[in-house]
Each structure stands twice: as C-alpha cells, then as structure tokens.
Amino acid sequence: MTDPWDFEEDDTDSHIDMTPLIDVVFMLIIFLVLTASFMKPVLEVNLPEVSGDSGMGQASVIQVTVTSGGELFADGISSTTDDLAKLLRQHPERGLFIHADRDAPFLHVAEVMRIAGQEREGRFAIAVAGNSSEAVRGSGSHR
C-alpha cells in the first residue's frame, strides 16, 4: 500500500526555454541598428563652401599672429589680449584673420578666439596651412 504522504520526485525537471526570448532580443537589436543608420541628423546645417580667396583685401583685415612661444602680434605689432580687444572695438568694419603657429600653445589661440567671440560675435578667419603663402582661409565660429 502506498503512503499518501510519500511523494516521489518526478524525473522531469521544469525549466524555461530561453530560445524564443533570445530570438526576440536579436530581432530588436537588428531593428534598432537598421533604423538608427537611416535616421536624419537632428539639426540640419547648411555648411559653407570653402574657397581659396576670402574676398577681403589685406588692408581691410586685422592680422593676428600667435607665435610658437605664445606671443601675440596684431597687425605686426606686439600686443596683449587687452590691446587686441581694444583694436577690434576701434575697427569693427575690418575683418579678423588669425595666424597661429602649429606649435603655439592652444591656450593663447583659444584666448584670441574668445576675444573674437566677444567683440566680433565669433566671426573670424583662420589660417590652416603651414605658411602664409599657402594659407587657406576658413570661417571660424566661436560661441
């Protein structure tokens, strides 16, 4: 006679099949990867085209040079950042063209860009070539 309180363990263990869950996760990953690659950028920006000539004559531009030693020259005259800010306020009609040596400390270049941001609302051109005869002008913006 079998005892009603004697429970035999079943040979079958209950388990959860993970295969459908893994399939769904892979499908979600594939969907997200495909839709993310076709999304448009959040901000649409019309980028300007760069040409070799800025259209500004040498006389209508304030030439600012930052040397590799961190010295600042405005129109060929040794200057301080205060002198540069004063010069930009005195001549608002003249453009600003920044020449920075490749080895110039970025702190000094950033300071000139900050002043351009305050005095010229971030409008300036910057030399990107190795020397002034090969200089390519681009518009800079600092905000």
Biotite code that builds the C-alpha atoms (Angstrom):
import biotite.structure as struc

atoms = struc.array([
    struc.Atom([0.000, 0.000, 0.000], chain_id="A", res_id=1, res_name="MET", atom_name="CA", element="C"),
    struc.Atom([1.285, 3.395, -0.821], chain_id="A", res_id=2, res_name="THR", atom_name="CA", element="C"),
    struc.Atom([1.511, 6.021, 1.718], chain_id="A", res_id=3, res_name="ASP", atom_name="CA", element="C"),
    struc.Atom([-0.413, 9.186, 0.631], chain_id="A", res_id=4, res_name="PRO", atom_name="CA", element="C"),
    struc.Atom([2.255, 11.316, 2.273], chain_id="A", res_id=5, res_name="TRP", atom_name="CA", element="C"),
    struc.Atom([5.079, 9.741, 0.356], chain_id="A", res_id=6, res_name="ASP", atom_name="CA", element="C"),
    struc.Atom([5.797, 11.916, -2.689], chain_id="A", res_id=7, res_name="PHE", atom_name="CA", element="C"),
    struc.Atom([8.051, 10.632, -5.329], chain_id="A", res_id=8, res_name="GLU", atom_name="CA", element="C"),
    struc.Atom([10.084, 13.145, -7.275], chain_id="A", res_id=9, res_name="GLU", atom_name="CA", element="C"),
    struc.Atom([9.322, 13.322, -10.944], chain_id="A", res_id=10, res_name="ASP", atom_name="CA", element="C"),
    struc.Atom([12.127, 12.570, -13.293], chain_id="A", res_id=11, res_name="ASP", atom_name="CA", element="C"),
    struc.Atom([11.272, 15.617, -15.391], chain_id="A", res_id=12, res_name="THR", atom_name="CA", element="C"),
    struc.Atom([12.577, 18.992, -14.254], chain_id="A", res_id=13, res_name="ASP", atom_name="CA", element="C"),
    struc.Atom([10.603, 22.065, -15.120], chain_id="A", res_id=14, res_name="SER", atom_name="CA", element="C"),
    struc.Atom([12.610, 24.698, -16.980], chain_id="A", res_id=15, res_name="HIS", atom_name="CA", element="C"),
    struc.Atom([12.052, 27.787, -19.073], chain_id="A", res_id=16, res_name="ILE", atom_name="CA", element="C"),
    struc.Atom([13.012, 27.643, -22.707], chain_id="A", res_id=17, res_name="ASP", atom_name="CA", element="C"),
    struc.Atom([15.161, 30.724, -23.434], chain_id="A", res_id=18, res_name="MET", atom_name="CA", element="C"),
    struc.Atom([15.312, 30.275, -27.203], chain_id="A", res_id=19, res_name="THR", atom_name="CA", element="C"),
    struc.Atom([12.247, 32.423, -28.052], chain_id="A", res_id=20, res_name="PRO", atom_name="CA", element="C"),
    struc.Atom([13.449, 35.169, -25.709], chain_id="A", res_id=21, res_name="LEU", atom_name="CA", element="C"),
    struc.Atom([16.884, 35.247, -27.346], chain_id="A", res_id=22, res_name="ILE", atom_name="CA", element="C"),
    struc.Atom([15.266, 35.341, -30.799], chain_id="A", res_id=23, res_name="ASP", atom_name="CA", element="C"),
    struc.Atom([13.160, 38.362, -29.820], chain_id="A", res_id=24, res_name="VAL", atom_name="CA", element="C"),
    struc.Atom([16.161, 40.182, -28.375], chain_id="A", res_id=25, res_name="VAL", atom_name="CA", element="C"),
    struc.Atom([18.170, 39.605, -31.568], chain_id="A", res_id=26, res_name="PHE", atom_name="CA", element="C"),
    struc.Atom([15.272, 40.876, -33.675], chain_id="A", res_id=27, res_name="MET", atom_name="CA", element="C"),
    struc.Atom([15.072, 44.041, -31.557], chain_id="A", res_id=28, res_name="LEU", atom_name="CA", element="C"),
    struc.Atom([18.802, 44.630, -31.880], chain_id="A", res_id=29, res_name="ILE", atom_name="CA", element="C"),
    struc.Atom([18.656, 44.201, -35.654], chain_id="A", res_id=30, res_name="ILE", atom_name="CA", element="C"),
    struc.Atom([15.676, 46.557, -35.881], chain_id="A", res_id=31, res_name="PHE", atom_name="CA", element="C"),
    struc.Atom([17.376, 49.245, -33.790], chain_id="A", res_id=32, res_name="LEU", atom_name="CA", element="C"),
    struc.Atom([20.646, 49.025, -35.727], chain_id="A", res_id=33, res_name="VAL", atom_name="CA", element="C"),
    struc.Atom([18.894, 49.305, -39.085], chain_id="A", res_id=34, res_name="LEU", atom_name="CA", element="C"),
    struc.Atom([16.657, 52.204, -38.093], chain_id="A", res_id=35, res_name="THR", atom_name="CA", element="C"),
    struc.Atom([19.483, 54.108, -36.396], chain_id="A", res_id=36, res_name="ALA", atom_name="CA", element="C"),
    struc.Atom([21.600, 54.054, -39.550], chain_id="A", res_id=37, res_name="SER", atom_name="CA", element="C"),
    struc.Atom([18.794, 55.629, -41.628], chain_id="A", res_id=38, res_name="PHE", atom_name="CA", element="C"),
    struc.Atom([17.873, 58.394, -39.219], chain_id="A", res_id=39, res_name="MET", atom_name="CA", element="C"),
    struc.Atom([18.475, 62.000, -40.276], chain_id="A", res_id=40, res_name="LYS", atom_name="CA", element="C"),
    struc.Atom([20.602, 64.249, -38.080], chain_id="A", res_id=41, res_name="PRO", atom_name="CA", element="C"),
    struc.Atom([18.643, 66.192, -35.506], chain_id="A", res_id=42, res_name="VAL", atom_name="CA", element="C"),
    struc.Atom([19.903, 69.554, -36.746], chain_id="A", res_id=43, res_name="LEU", atom_name="CA", element="C"),
    struc.Atom([20.164, 70.289, -40.423], chain_id="A", res_id=44, res_name="GLU", atom_name="CA", element="C"),
    struc.Atom([23.025, 72.667, -41.096], chain_id="A", res_id=45, res_name="VAL", atom_name="CA", element="C"),
    struc.Atom([23.926, 74.249, -44.417], chain_id="A", res_id=46, res_name="ASN", atom_name="CA", element="C"),
    struc.Atom([27.703, 74.205, -44.417], chain_id="A", res_id=47, res_name="LEU", atom_name="CA", element="C"),
    struc.Atom([29.526, 76.920, -46.351], chain_id="A", res_id=48, res_name="PRO", atom_name="CA", element="C"),
    struc.Atom([31.739, 76.058, -49.270], chain_id="A", res_id=49, res_name="GLU", atom_name="CA", element="C"),
    struc.Atom([35.417, 76.873, -48.784], chain_id="A", res_id=50, res_name="VAL", atom_name="CA", element="C"),
    struc.Atom([37.374, 78.639, -51.496], chain_id="A", res_id=51, res_name="SER", atom_name="CA", element="C"),
    struc.Atom([40.964, 79.861, -51.655], chain_id="A", res_id=52, res_name="GLY", atom_name="CA", element="C"),
    struc.Atom([40.018, 83.560, -51.586], chain_id="A", res_id=53, res_name="ASP", atom_name="CA", element="C"),
    struc.Atom([38.093, 85.190, -48.767], chain_id="A", res_id=54, res_name="SER", atom_name="CA", element="C"),
    struc.Atom([37.319, 88.323, -50.804], chain_id="A", res_id=55, res_name="GLY", atom_name="CA", element="C"),
    struc.Atom([38.873, 90.571, -48.164], chain_id="A", res_id=56, res_name="MET", atom_name="CA", element="C"),
    struc.Atom([41.816, 92.750, -49.059], chain_id="A", res_id=57, res_name="GLY", atom_name="CA", element="C"),
    struc.Atom([44.857, 92.869, -46.797], chain_id="A", res_id=58, res_name="GLN", atom_name="CA", element="C"),
    struc.Atom([44.050, 96.451, -45.683], chain_id="A", res_id=59, res_name="ALA", atom_name="CA", element="C"),
    struc.Atom([40.535, 95.563, -44.532], chain_id="A", res_id=60, res_name="SER", atom_name="CA", element="C"),
    struc.Atom([41.708, 92.732, -42.292], chain_id="A", res_id=61, res_name="VAL", atom_name="CA", element="C"),
    struc.Atom([43.300, 92.756, -38.852], chain_id="A", res_id=62, res_name="ILE", atom_name="CA", element="C"),
    struc.Atom([46.076, 90.181, -38.963], chain_id="A", res_id=63, res_name="GLN", atom_name="CA", element="C"),
    struc.Atom([46.565, 88.468, -35.593], chain_id="A", res_id=64, res_name="VAL", atom_name="CA", element="C"),
    struc.Atom([49.550, 86.136, -35.190], chain_id="A", res_id=65, res_name="THR", atom_name="CA", element="C"),
    struc.Atom([50.164, 83.740, -32.299], chain_id="A", res_id=66, res_name="VAL", atom_name="CA", element="C"),
    struc.Atom([53.769, 82.507, -32.295], chain_id="A", res_id=67, res_name="THR", atom_name="CA", element="C"),
    struc.Atom([55.082, 79.190, -31.038], chain_id="A", res_id=68, res_name="SER", atom_name="CA", element="C"),
    struc.Atom([56.234, 80.991, -27.878], chain_id="A", res_id=69, res_name="GLY", atom_name="CA", element="C"),
    struc.Atom([52.710, 82.263, -27.210], chain_id="A", res_id=70, res_name="GLY", atom_name="CA", element="C"),
    struc.Atom([53.444, 85.861, -28.230], chain_id="A", res_id=71, res_name="GLU", atom_name="CA", element="C"),
    struc.Atom([50.583, 87.830, -29.773], chain_id="A", res_id=72, res_name="LEU", atom_name="CA", element="C"),
    struc.Atom([51.013, 90.245, -32.677], chain_id="A", res_id=73, res_name="PHE", atom_name="CA", element="C"),
    struc.Atom([48.166, 92.375, -34.054], chain_id="A", res_id=74, res_name="ALA", atom_name="CA", element="C"),
    struc.Atom([48.936, 93.883, -37.486], chain_id="A", res_id=75, res_name="ASP", atom_name="CA", element="C"),
    struc.Atom([52.617, 93.117, -36.925], chain_id="A", res_id=76, res_name="GLY", atom_name="CA", element="C"),
    struc.Atom([52.830, 94.936, -33.574], chain_id="A", res_id=77, res_name="ILE", atom_name="CA", element="C"),
    struc.Atom([53.455, 93.067, -30.333], chain_id="A", res_id=78, res_name="SER", atom_name="CA", element="C"),
    struc.Atom([50.188, 93.200, -28.372], chain_id="A", res_id=79, res_name="SER", atom_name="CA", element="C"),
    struc.Atom([48.374, 91.911, -25.345], chain_id="A", res_id=80, res_name="THR", atom_name="CA", element="C"),
    struc.Atom([44.882, 90.464, -25.301], chain_id="A", res_id=81, res_name="THR", atom_name="CA", element="C"),
    struc.Atom([43.579, 93.787, -23.951], chain_id="A", res_id=82, res_name="ASP", atom_name="CA", element="C"),
    struc.Atom([45.232, 95.607, -26.868], chain_id="A", res_id=83, res_name="ASP", atom_name="CA", element="C"),
    struc.Atom([43.596, 93.186, -29.296], chain_id="A", res_id=84, res_name="LEU", atom_name="CA", element="C"),
    struc.Atom([40.141, 93.684, -27.776], chain_id="A", res_id=85, res_name="ALA", atom_name="CA", element="C"),
    struc.Atom([40.605, 97.467, -27.957], chain_id="A", res_id=86, res_name="LYS", atom_name="CA", element="C"),
    struc.Atom([41.752, 97.264, -31.606], chain_id="A", res_id=87, res_name="LEU", atom_name="CA", element="C"),
    struc.Atom([38.725, 95.147, -32.546], chain_id="A", res_id=88, res_name="LEU", atom_name="CA", element="C"),
    struc.Atom([36.389, 97.656, -30.866], chain_id="A", res_id=89, res_name="ARG", atom_name="CA", element="C"),
    struc.Atom([38.058, 100.576, -32.676], chain_id="A", res_id=90, res_name="GLN", atom_name="CA", element="C"),
    struc.Atom([37.772, 98.956, -36.119], chain_id="A", res_id=91, res_name="HIS", atom_name="CA", element="C"),
    struc.Atom([34.503, 96.998, -36.309], chain_id="A", res_id=92, res_name="PRO", atom_name="CA", element="C"),
    struc.Atom([34.469, 97.258, -40.129], chain_id="A", res_id=93, res_name="GLU", atom_name="CA", element="C"),
    struc.Atom([37.728, 95.305, -40.511], chain_id="A", res_id=94, res_name="ARG", atom_name="CA", element="C"),
    struc.Atom([37.767, 91.531, -40.638], chain_id="A", res_id=95, res_name="GLY", atom_name="CA", element="C"),
    struc.Atom([39.819, 89.351, -38.307], chain_id="A", res_id=96, res_name="LEU", atom_name="CA", element="C"),
    struc.Atom([42.338, 86.855, -39.646], chain_id="A", res_id=97, res_name="PHE", atom_name="CA", element="C"),
    struc.Atom([44.161, 84.609, -37.160], chain_id="A", res_id=98, res_name="ILE", atom_name="CA", element="C"),
    struc.Atom([47.549, 83.040, -37.954], chain_id="A", res_id=99, res_name="HIS", atom_name="CA", element="C"),
    struc.Atom([48.596, 80.515, -35.322], chain_id="A", res_id=100, res_name="ALA", atom_name="CA", element="C"),
    struc.Atom([51.873, 78.648, -35.356], chain_id="A", res_id=101, res_name="ASP", atom_name="CA", element="C"),
    struc.Atom([51.495, 74.886, -35.381], chain_id="A", res_id=102, res_name="ARG", atom_name="CA", element="C"),
    struc.Atom([53.389, 74.685, -32.078], chain_id="A", res_id=103, res_name="ASP", atom_name="CA", element="C"),
    struc.Atom([51.584, 77.605, -30.421], chain_id="A", res_id=104, res_name="ALA", atom_name="CA", element="C"),
    struc.Atom([50.039, 76.773, -27.036], chain_id="A", res_id=105, res_name="PRO", atom_name="CA", element="C"),
    struc.Atom([46.341, 76.291, -27.568], chain_id="A", res_id=106, res_name="PHE", atom_name="CA", element="C"),
    struc.Atom([45.571, 78.393, -24.516], chain_id="A", res_id=107, res_name="LEU", atom_name="CA", element="C"),
    struc.Atom([46.779, 81.516, -26.345], chain_id="A", res_id=108, res_name="HIS", atom_name="CA", element="C"),
    struc.Atom([44.901, 80.660, -29.557], chain_id="A", res_id=109, res_name="VAL", atom_name="CA", element="C"),
    struc.Atom([41.744, 79.964, -27.533], chain_id="A", res_id=110, res_name="ALA", atom_name="CA", element="C"),
    struc.Atom([42.095, 83.335, -25.823], chain_id="A", res_id=111, res_name="GLU", atom_name="CA", element="C"),
    struc.Atom([42.212, 85.098, -29.217], chain_id="A", res_id=112, res_name="VAL", atom_name="CA", element="C"),
    struc.Atom([39.147, 83.110, -30.295], chain_id="A", res_id=113, res_name="MET", atom_name="CA", element="C"),
    struc.Atom([37.362, 84.086, -27.067], chain_id="A", res_id=114, res_name="ARG", atom_name="CA", element="C"),
    struc.Atom([38.064, 87.755, -27.742], chain_id="A", res_id=115, res_name="ILE", atom_name="CA", element="C"),
    struc.Atom([36.786, 87.312, -31.313], chain_id="A", res_id=116, res_name="ALA", atom_name="CA", element="C"),
    struc.Atom([33.655, 85.729, -29.848], chain_id="A", res_id=117, res_name="GLY", atom_name="CA", element="C"),
    struc.Atom([33.049, 88.737, -27.614], chain_id="A", res_id=118, res_name="GLN", atom_name="CA", element="C"),
    struc.Atom([33.998, 91.536, -29.982], chain_id="A", res_id=119, res_name="GLU", atom_name="CA", element="C"),
    struc.Atom([33.032, 90.068, -33.364], chain_id="A", res_id=120, res_name="ARG", atom_name="CA", element="C"),
    struc.Atom([30.254, 87.665, -32.406], chain_id="A", res_id=121, res_name="GLU", atom_name="CA", element="C"),
    struc.Atom([32.559, 84.791, -33.341], chain_id="A", res_id=122, res_name="GLY", atom_name="CA", element="C"),
    struc.Atom([33.269, 85.912, -36.920], chain_id="A", res_id=123, res_name="ARG", atom_name="CA", element="C"),
    struc.Atom([36.892, 85.402, -37.947], chain_id="A", res_id=124, res_name="PHE", atom_name="CA", element="C"),
    struc.Atom([39.060, 83.582, -40.478], chain_id="A", res_id=125, res_name="ALA", atom_name="CA", element="C"),
    struc.Atom([41.867, 81.266, -39.505], chain_id="A", res_id=126, res_name="ILE", atom_name="CA", element="C"),
    struc.Atom([44.998, 80.139, -41.378], chain_id="A", res_id=127, res_name="ALA", atom_name="CA", element="C"),
    struc.Atom([45.316, 76.390, -41.586], chain_id="A", res_id=128, res_name="VAL", atom_name="CA", element="C"),
    struc.Atom([48.287, 75.899, -43.927], chain_id="A", res_id=129, res_name="ALA", atom_name="CA", element="C"),
    struc.Atom([51.947, 75.642, -42.980], chain_id="A", res_id=130, res_name="GLY", atom_name="CA", element="C"),
    struc.Atom([52.943, 79.145, -44.067], chain_id="A", res_id=131, res_name="ASN", atom_name="CA", element="C"),
    struc.Atom([51.191, 82.355, -45.020], chain_id="A", res_id=132, res_name="SER", atom_name="CA", element="C"),
    struc.Atom([51.846, 81.960, -48.766], chain_id="A", res_id=133, res_name="SER", atom_name="CA", element="C"),
    struc.Atom([49.883, 78.695, -48.716], chain_id="A", res_id=134, res_name="GLU", atom_name="CA", element="C"),
    struc.Atom([47.247, 79.881, -46.235], chain_id="A", res_id=135, res_name="ALA", atom_name="CA", element="C"),
    struc.Atom([43.740, 78.627, -46.767], chain_id="A", res_id=136, res_name="VAL", atom_name="CA", element="C"),
    struc.Atom([41.046, 80.697, -45.213], chain_id="A", res_id=137, res_name="ARG", atom_name="CA", element="C"),
    struc.Atom([38.033, 79.262, -43.481], chain_id="A", res_id=138, res_name="GLY", atom_name="CA", element="C"),
    struc.Atom([35.377, 80.877, -41.403], chain_id="A", res_id=139, res_name="SER", atom_name="CA", element="C"),
    struc.Atom([35.593, 80.230, -37.713], chain_id="A", res_id=140, res_name="GLY", atom_name="CA", element="C"),
    struc.Atom([32.790, 80.432, -35.254], chain_id="A", res_id=141, res_name="SER", atom_name="CA", element="C"),
    struc.Atom([33.083, 80.684, -31.519], chain_id="A", res_id=142, res_name="HIS", atom_name="CA", element="C"),
    struc.Atom([30.004, 80.811, -29.326], chain_id="A", res_id=143, res_name="ARG", atom_name="CA", element="C"),
])
